[in-house]
Amino acid sequence: MKLAVVDNVNGVFKVESEWNVPDAAAAQGAIVAFHSRCTVLWNAPDVAKATVKILDENLNLFGDYEETVTHVVEE
């Protein structure tokens, strides 16, 4: 199974990391990368809106790994 941690930050899409895991139980690296990315975005004051997901090779959501980050950005 292939997994990717992807995000959209302030309208810019990016594949943060890719993982080739033998089965869903071995997906720990992708899950840790997902949570790390969410932590960075929650602590970034310049991020107005971001969405982070783990997707599989068919672009389906892996588990419930989807998070939306929103901040009020001061101008």
FENFEN-V948190 format. One record per residue. N is the residue number from 1. SS is DSSP state (A for helix, B for strand, O for the rest). PHI is phi in degrees with one decimal (999 if undefined). OMEGA is omega in degrees with one decimal (none if undefined). Layout:
n=N ss=SS phi=PHI omega=OMEGA
n=N ss=SS phi=PHI omega=OMEGA
//
This chain:
n=1 ss=O phi=999 omega=175.4
n=2 ss=B phi=-108.2 omega=179.1
n=3 ss=B phi=-129.1 omega=176.3
n=4 ss=B phi=-140.1 omega=171.4
n=5 ss=B phi=-94.8 omega=-177.5
n=6 ss=B phi=-122.8 omega=175.9
n=7 ss=B phi=-145.3 omega=173.0
n=8 ss=B phi=-131.1 omega=-177.7
n=9 ss=B phi=-113.9 omega=-179.5
n=10 ss=O phi=50.9 omega=176.1
n=11 ss=O phi=90.0 omega=-178.8
n=12 ss=B phi=-110.0 omega=179.7
n=13 ss=B phi=-83.3 omega=178.1
n=14 ss=B phi=-156.9 omega=169.2
n=15 ss=B phi=-89.2 omega=-176.6
n=16 ss=B phi=-78.1 omega=179.9
n=17 ss=B phi=-160.4 omega=177.6
n=18 ss=B phi=-125.6 omega=-175.2
n=19 ss=B phi=-136.4 omega=174.7
n=20 ss=B phi=-111.0 omega=-174.4
n=21 ss=O phi=-115.2 omega=-178.2
n=22 ss=O phi=-67.5 omega=177.9
n=23 ss=O phi=-157.9 omega=-176.5
n=24 ss=A phi=-61.8 omega=-179.5
n=25 ss=A phi=-68.6 omega=-178.7
n=26 ss=A phi=-95.3 omega=-174.5
n=27 ss=O phi=-86.0 omega=-174.8
n=28 ss=A phi=-57.1 omega=-180.0
n=29 ss=A phi=-60.4 omega=178.9
n=30 ss=A phi=-66.3 omega=-179.7
n=31 ss=A phi=-67.2 omega=177.5
n=32 ss=A phi=-63.7 omega=178.7
n=33 ss=A phi=-62.5 omega=177.5
n=34 ss=A phi=-59.9 omega=-178.0
n=35 ss=A phi=-66.0 omega=177.4
n=36 ss=A phi=-63.9 omega=179.9
n=37 ss=A phi=-64.6 omega=177.8
n=38 ss=A phi=-60.7 omega=178.9
n=39 ss=A phi=-60.6 omega=178.8
n=40 ss=A phi=-59.8 omega=-176.6
n=41 ss=A phi=-69.9 omega=177.3
n=42 ss=A phi=-65.1 omega=-178.2
n=43 ss=O phi=-97.0 omega=-179.5
n=44 ss=O phi=-96.1 omega=-176.4
n=45 ss=O phi=-69.1 omega=-179.2
n=46 ss=O phi=-88.9 omega=179.7
n=47 ss=O phi=-92.0 omega=176.6
n=48 ss=O phi=-78.0 omega=178.6
n=49 ss=B phi=-150.8 omega=177.3
n=50 ss=B phi=-146.0 omega=173.1
n=51 ss=B phi=-129.5 omega=179.5
n=52 ss=B phi=-123.6 omega=179.9
n=53 ss=B phi=-142.1 omega=164.8
n=54 ss=B phi=-105.6 omega=179.5
n=55 ss=B phi=-114.9 omega=174.6
n=56 ss=B phi=-92.2 omega=-175.3
n=57 ss=O phi=-65.3 omega=176.6
n=58 ss=O phi=-100.1 omega=-178.8
n=59 ss=O phi=64.6 omega=174.0
n=60 ss=O phi=-91.6 omega=177.6
n=61 ss=B phi=-63.1 omega=177.5
n=62 ss=B phi=-89.4 omega=-178.1
n=63 ss=B phi=58.7 omega=177.5
n=64 ss=B phi=-111.3 omega=-173.8
n=65 ss=B phi=-84.7 omega=176.8
n=66 ss=B phi=-148.3 omega=179.5
n=67 ss=B phi=-142.6 omega=176.3
n=68 ss=B phi=-113.0 omega=-179.9
n=69 ss=B phi=-112.7 omega=176.6
n=70 ss=B phi=-134.9 omega=175.9
n=71 ss=O phi=-135.2 omega=168.6
n=72 ss=O phi=-87.7 omega=-177.1
n=73 ss=O phi=-92.1 omega=177.9
n=74 ss=O phi=-75.4 omega=-179.9
n=75 ss=O phi=-88.2 omega=none
//
